[in-house]
Amino acid sequence: MSDLTPPAIEREVRRRRTFAIISHPDAGKTTLTEKLLLFSGAIQIAGSVKARKASRHATSDWMEIEKQRGISVASSVMQMEYRDCVINLLDTPGHQDFSEDTYRVLTAVDAALMVIDAANGVEPQTRRLLQVCRARNTPILTFVNKMDREVQEPLALMDEIERELGMEVVPFTWPVGMGKTFHGVMDLRAQQMRVFKPGADRNEDDDEILAGLDNPAYAERFGAPYEQAAGEIELLTDAAPPFDEAAFLAGRQTPMFFGSAVNNFGVREVLDALVDLAPPPDKRVAIQREVLPSEPKFSGVVFKIQANMDPAHRDRIAFLRVASGHFERGMRLKVVRSGKELRPNSVVSFLSQRRELLDEAFAGDIIGIPNHGVLQLGDTLTEGEPLQFTGLPFFAPEMFRSVEVADPLRTKQLRAGLTQLGEEGAIQVFRPLAGSLLLLGAVGQLQFEVVAHRLEHEYGVKARIMPSRFQVARWVTCPPEAGGQKELQRFIDANAHRVAYDAVDAPTVLVEYAPELRAIESNWPQIRFHALREHAGLVFQRQLEG
């Protein structure tokens, strides 16, 4: 146990801000991530995300396929310090085919920064991610990006966000013009204007700041765009709701900022707002009890596993969100699921691929534990207390493929590669009871392409991804009062031709059509069929049954 006093731990917890950046693909999320790092002093030069063939790539996009495609397909974790706060920033995949990874990341954060393309407004993936945030009452800040282009009118965007996402919008900044006539933003709270100058390498500290919102010089200098902005600000003053901290913290109200991430413009206001408004870590729910962040004893939960972040070492890193206490390198920890003991000595913090050895961490921090199959997604680590944190979702796949190795001599490598990719959640891997071919389950087609690419380039295995007859999957359990493990085994034996086991050996029934599933459900009333496998719930279920 830490020798720090609870007040000392509490002081460190209050300094933490842990948030994810979410958006639809191509809204500029990765660019904004990089500029936040730039303004915090965490990096000295921004990478280029404009072209797939650019010699420099975004700091947060490290996987080879990301560099080729120019998209983020894995979540990155970055830690930085700004204004005496420790900021843990999680960049998530924007592409909907990787939504499961994003959903799990959202369980590890205390706030979210939503990036909206000012030309396209609210897009489908934004809507989907917001539903997840709203379900968890996650506070959300909104950054409207790409104001240096021809975009939608800001009032129309504000109305669309309120209508589509069902939350009040409170502008903290307001744009003066757009595209070629974009002159800057009015900071409505600081009562000043930041004048826009284009240039990806410009320093915001050198920006021209003009005092007041109704400075007489504005009309002469900025013309019609200012006149329009002034009229809109007057309208907002009368009609827009005041900022309500309680509504924001409950996920019902979002502060809105305008800018251009690629030009480093409007980024500092967002960074300051994250420090000022985003909440520090709060209590987290375990099956057994609520865990307070300032408790002296350490606890944490694995929300992500990433293989081959360092291809030279074939490593696997378990990303763990610290829930309570004071982590110290080399301390004795227990994996609650298996009862195994760990004494991690090479724990790391991240700046994307760059990593540093970590001596200590507190609630809200994200730490990386090198892991060789000991840790699984959803695992809870404690100093001994049998806790199991809840809320890590796994969704029933919507697409299936069978997979076989092109070279039979590489079968062992195929299975090892798929096992690791399954453990990290990049794809769901199923072992059918009948037949030798492994089955892959995914939310979208791009996941299969990424897995095939990673098998070839990270594991040296060329795999054939082939169609599968299955279209629907459900995890199956049976509560103790309905017969428990005995009834579940009877179901598995009777349906061996359509049962498979997933990465954590949870039994799954696979069918070709939804009516077939309905027939099975009616024939086996004691069996429960789940479209969602919350890791903790099924582990606990198996403990009860076993």
TAGI-V209161 format. One record per residue. N is the residue number from 1. SS is DSSP state (H for helix, E for strand, C for the rest). OMEGA is omega in radians with two decimals (* if undefined). NEAR is the number of other ideal C-beta (glycine too) atoms within 12 Angstrom. Layout:
# TAGI-V209161
n/ss/omega/near
N/SS/OMEGA/NEAR
N/SS/OMEGA/NEAR
This chain:
# TAGI-V209161
n/ss/omega/near
1/C/-3.11/23
2/C/3.06/25
3/C/3.06/13
4/C/3.10/23
5/C/3.08/14
6/H/3.09/23
7/H/3.12/12
8/H/3.09/19
9/H/3.14/35
10/H/3.12/24
11/H/3.13/20
12/H/3.14/31
13/H/-3.10/36
14/H/-3.13/23
15/C/-3.01/28
16/E/2.97/41
17/E/-3.09/43
18/E/-3.06/47
19/E/3.08/46
20/E/3.01/50
21/E/-3.08/52
22/E/3.08/50
23/E/2.91/46
24/C/3.09/33
25/C/3.05/32
26/C/3.08/26
27/C/3.12/41
28/C/-3.07/44
29/H/-3.11/47
30/H/3.08/47
31/H/3.13/42
32/H/3.09/48
33/H/-3.10/49
34/H/-3.14/41
35/H/3.04/46
36/H/3.09/49
37/H/-3.12/39
38/H/-3.09/35
39/H/3.10/37
40/H/-3.10/32
41/C/-3.09/16
42/C/3.06/31
43/C/-3.06/24
44/C/-3.11/15
45/C/3.14/15
46/C/3.06/34
47/C/3.13/31
48/C/3.06/23
49/C/-3.06/35
50/C/-3.04/21
51/C/3.13/15
52/C/-3.08/18
53/C/-3.14/13
54/C/-3.09/16
55/C/3.04/10
56/C/3.12/18
57/C/-3.10/32
58/C/-3.12/39
59/C/-3.06/36
60/C/3.09/44
61/C/-2.99/37
62/C/-3.06/32
63/C/-3.04/35
64/H/-3.10/22
65/H/3.09/32
66/H/-3.13/34
67/H/3.14/30
68/H/-3.03/19
69/H/-3.11/28
70/C/3.09/26
71/C/3.05/35
72/C/3.08/46
73/C/3.06/41
74/C/3.10/45
75/C/3.08/49
76/E/-3.13/44
77/E/3.13/45
78/E/3.10/43
79/E/3.13/39
80/E/3.08/37
81/E/3.14/24
82/E/3.12/31
83/C/3.10/19
84/C/3.03/14
85/E/3.02/29
86/E/-3.07/35
87/E/3.04/43
88/E/-3.03/47
89/E/3.13/54
90/E/3.10/44
91/E/-3.04/47
92/C/3.03/51
93/C/3.07/46
94/C/-3.04/46
95/C/-3.04/38
96/H/-3.13/31
97/H/-3.13/31
98/H/-3.06/40
99/H/3.13/37
100/H/3.12/42
101/H/3.13/48
102/H/3.14/46
103/H/-3.12/39
104/H/3.08/38
105/H/-3.11/43
106/H/3.05/43
107/C/-3.04/41
108/C/-3.05/44
109/C/-3.14/46
110/C/3.12/42
111/E/3.11/43
112/E/3.04/46
113/E/-3.08/49
114/E/3.13/49
115/E/-3.13/48
116/E/3.05/49
117/E/-3.04/35
118/C/3.11/39
119/C/-3.01/25
120/C/3.12/26
121/C/-3.10/31
122/C/-3.10/35
123/C/-2.99/30
124/H/-3.08/20
125/H/3.07/35
126/H/-3.12/40
127/H/-3.10/27
128/H/-3.13/32
129/H/3.12/44
130/H/3.10/33
131/H/3.11/24
132/H/3.13/32
133/H/-3.12/38
134/H/3.12/24
135/H/-3.14/16
136/C/-3.09/30
137/C/-3.12/23
138/C/3.07/38
139/E/-3.03/38
140/E/2.94/51
141/E/-3.08/47
142/E/3.06/51
143/E/3.11/50
144/E/-2.96/54
145/E/3.02/45
146/C/3.13/36
147/C/3.10/44
148/C/3.10/34
149/C/3.06/25
150/C/-2.96/16
151/C/3.10/30
152/C/3.06/26
153/C/-3.08/26
154/H/3.11/40
155/H/3.11/26
156/H/3.09/21
157/H/3.14/36
158/H/3.13/37
159/H/-3.13/24
160/H/3.13/28
161/H/-3.13/35
162/H/-3.08/26
163/H/-3.03/16
164/H/-3.02/24
165/H/3.03/34
166/C/3.10/20
167/C/3.10/36
168/E/3.10/28
169/E/3.09/40
170/E/-3.14/34
171/E/3.01/42
172/C/3.00/37
173/E/-3.12/41
174/E/-3.04/47
175/E/2.99/47
176/E/-3.11/40
177/C/3.12/36
178/C/3.09/34
179/H/-3.10/22
180/H/3.13/14
181/H/3.09/23
182/C/-3.07/34
183/C/3.14/35
184/E/-3.14/39
185/E/2.99/48
186/E/3.04/44
187/E/-2.99/34
188/C/-3.12/33
189/C/-3.14/22
190/C/3.11/21
191/C/3.12/20
192/E/3.11/24
193/E/3.02/36
194/E/-3.04/39
195/E/-3.07/29
196/C/2.94/36
197/C/-3.13/21
198/C/3.08/21
199/C/-3.08/17
200/C/-3.08/26
201/C/-3.13/17
202/C/3.14/24
203/C/-3.08/19
204/H/3.11/33
205/H/-3.13/14
206/H/-3.10/13
207/C/3.04/28
208/C/3.12/19
209/E/-3.13/22
210/E/-3.07/27
211/E/3.04/17
212/C/3.09/18
213/C/-3.08/27
214/C/3.09/22
215/C/-3.10/21
216/C/-3.11/14
217/H/-3.06/16
218/H/-3.05/29
219/H/-3.13/19
220/H/-3.05/11
221/H/-3.00/20
222/H/2.99/28
223/H/-3.03/17
224/H/3.13/18
225/H/3.10/31
226/H/-3.13/33
227/H/3.13/21
228/H/-3.13/26
229/H/-3.13/38
230/H/3.10/28
231/H/3.12/21
232/H/3.13/31
233/H/3.10/31
234/H/3.10/18
235/H/-3.13/18
236/H/-3.13/27
237/H/-3.13/20
238/H/-2.93/11
239/H/-3.05/18
240/C/3.12/27
241/C/3.03/22
242/C/3.10/20
243/C/-3.13/25
244/C/-3.05/19
245/H/-3.13/17
246/H/3.13/14
247/H/3.09/22
248/H/-3.11/33
249/H/3.11/24
250/C/3.13/20
251/C/-3.12/30
252/C/-3.11/25
253/E/-3.11/33
254/E/2.98/42
255/E/-3.06/43
256/E/-3.13/46
257/E/3.12/47
258/E/3.10/48
259/C/3.11/47
260/E/-3.05/41
261/H/-3.08/46
262/H/3.11/34
263/H/-3.12/32
264/C/-3.00/35
265/E/-3.14/43
266/C/-3.06/46
267/H/-3.08/44
268/H/3.11/33
269/H/3.13/41
270/H/-3.14/46
271/H/3.10/40
272/H/-3.13/29
273/H/3.10/38
274/H/3.12/43
275/H/-3.05/30
276/H/-2.96/24
277/H/-3.06/34
278/C/-3.06/38
279/C/2.96/33
280/C/-3.13/34
281/C/3.13/40
282/C/3.11/28
283/C/3.11/21
284/E/-3.01/38
285/E/2.94/24
286/E/3.12/28
287/C/-3.02/28
288/C/-3.06/19
289/C/2.99/19
290/E/-3.09/18
291/E/-3.13/33
292/C/-3.07/23
293/C/-3.08/38
294/C/3.08/32
295/C/-3.07/33
296/C/-3.08/27
297/C/-3.09/31
298/C/2.91/42
299/E/3.13/44
300/E/-3.09/49
301/E/3.10/44
302/E/-3.12/44
303/E/-3.11/48
304/E/3.01/48
305/E/-3.13/41
306/E/3.11/44
307/E/2.95/37
308/C/2.98/30
309/C/3.02/33
310/C/-3.03/22
311/C/-3.11/18
312/C/-3.06/9
313/C/3.12/15
314/C/-3.03/19
315/C/2.99/25
316/E/-3.12/34
317/E/3.01/39
318/E/3.10/41
319/E/-3.05/47
320/E/3.03/47
321/E/3.10/46
322/E/-3.10/51
323/E/-3.11/49
324/E/2.97/43
325/C/-3.03/42
326/E/3.09/35
327/E/3.05/42
328/E/-3.10/26
329/C/3.12/24
330/C/-3.13/16
331/C/-3.10/32
332/C/-3.12/21
333/E/3.14/40
334/E/3.00/28
335/E/-2.98/35
336/C/-3.10/35
337/C/-3.02/30
338/C/-3.06/20
339/C/-3.12/17
340/C/3.13/19
341/E/3.07/17
342/E/2.96/33
343/C/-3.00/19
344/C/-3.13/33
345/C/-3.10/17
346/C/3.12/23
347/C/-3.03/36
348/E/2.88/34
349/E/-2.91/36
350/E/2.72/39
351/E/-3.00/33
352/C/-3.13/37
353/C/-3.12/31
354/E/-3.10/23
355/E/-3.13/29
356/E/3.07/21
357/E/-3.02/19
358/C/3.11/29
359/C/-3.12/20
360/E/3.10/26
361/E/-3.11/43
362/E/-3.12/43
363/C/-3.09/47
364/C/-3.14/42
365/C/3.05/47
366/E/-3.14/51
367/E/-3.13/47
368/E/3.14/44
369/E/3.05/41
370/E/-2.86/30
371/C/3.12/34
372/C/3.08/21
373/C/-3.13/22
374/C/-3.07/25
375/C/3.10/39
376/C/3.03/39
377/C/3.11/43
378/C/-3.14/43
379/C/3.02/40
380/E/3.03/46
381/E/3.12/48
382/E/3.04/36
383/C/3.10/29
384/C/-3.11/20
385/C/-3.13/26
386/C/3.11/23
387/C/2.99/35
388/C/3.11/37
389/E/-3.07/42
390/C/2.93/27
391/C/-3.13/30
392/C/-2.98/41
393/C/2.91/32
394/C/-3.06/39
395/E/3.08/29
396/C/-3.11/33
397/C/3.12/38
398/C/3.13/23
399/E/-3.12/28
400/E/3.03/36
401/E/2.96/34
402/E/-3.08/29
403/E/3.04/37
404/E/-3.08/27
405/E/3.14/30
406/C/3.13/20
407/C/-3.09/17
408/H/3.13/14
409/H/-3.13/12
410/H/-3.09/22
411/H/-3.13/21
412/H/3.13/16
413/H/3.09/24
414/H/-3.11/35
415/H/3.12/24
416/H/3.14/26
417/H/-3.13/38
418/H/3.09/43
419/H/-3.13/30
420/H/3.14/34
421/H/3.06/39
422/H/3.14/40
423/H/-3.11/35
424/C/3.09/41
425/C/3.12/46
426/C/3.13/46
427/C/3.02/47
428/E/-3.08/43
429/E/-3.12/42
430/E/3.06/40
431/E/-3.14/30
432/E/3.06/32
433/C/3.14/23
434/C/3.13/17
435/C/-3.05/20
436/C/-3.11/16
437/C/3.04/29
438/E/3.09/38
439/E/3.07/41
440/E/3.07/45
441/E/-3.08/43
442/E/3.05/38
443/C/-3.09/34
444/C/-3.05/27
445/H/-3.07/23
446/H/3.10/29
447/H/3.12/38
448/H/3.13/35
449/H/3.13/28
450/H/3.13/37
451/H/3.12/41
452/H/3.13/34
453/H/-3.10/30
454/H/3.08/34
455/H/-3.10/41
456/H/-2.99/25
457/H/-3.13/21
458/H/-3.08/34
459/H/3.10/29
460/C/-3.08/22
461/C/3.00/32
462/C/-3.09/23
463/E/3.03/37
464/E/3.09/23
465/E/-2.99/33
466/E/3.13/19
467/E/3.07/17
468/C/-3.13/29
469/C/-3.06/20
470/C/-3.14/35
471/C/-3.07/24
472/E/3.08/29
473/E/3.02/42
474/E/3.00/37
475/E/-3.07/39
476/E/3.04/41
477/E/3.04/37
478/C/-3.11/30
479/C/-3.10/21
480/H/-3.09/20
481/H/-3.14/11
482/H/3.12/21
483/C/3.01/20
484/H/-3.03/23
485/H/-3.10/24
486/H/3.13/17
487/H/3.11/24
488/H/3.12/34
489/H/3.10/22
490/H/3.11/21
491/H/-3.11/33
492/H/3.14/29
493/H/-3.09/15
494/H/-3.08/19
495/C/-3.05/31
496/H/-3.10/19
497/H/-3.13/19
498/H/3.13/32
499/E/3.07/36
500/E/3.10/39
501/E/-3.12/25
502/C/-3.02/39
503/C/3.11/35
504/C/3.09/36
505/C/3.02/25
506/C/-3.12/36
507/E/-3.05/39
508/E/3.05/41
509/E/-3.10/41
510/E/-3.13/41
511/E/-3.11/29
512/C/-3.05/19
513/C/3.12/15
514/H/3.12/19
515/H/3.11/13
516/H/3.11/22
517/H/-3.14/29
518/H/3.11/15
519/H/3.12/17
520/H/-3.13/27
521/H/-3.13/24
522/H/3.14/13
523/H/-3.11/16
524/C/-3.04/27
525/C/-3.11/14
526/C/-3.08/23
527/C/3.08/33
528/E/-3.10/30
529/E/-3.00/33
530/E/3.01/28
531/C/3.14/22
532/E/3.04/24
533/C/3.00/37
534/C/-3.00/30
535/H/-3.06/41
536/H/-3.08/36
537/H/-3.10/28
538/H/3.07/39
539/H/3.13/33
540/H/3.11/27
541/H/-3.12/30
542/H/3.09/26
543/H/3.12/20
544/H/-3.05/18
545/H/-2.99/23
546/C/*/16
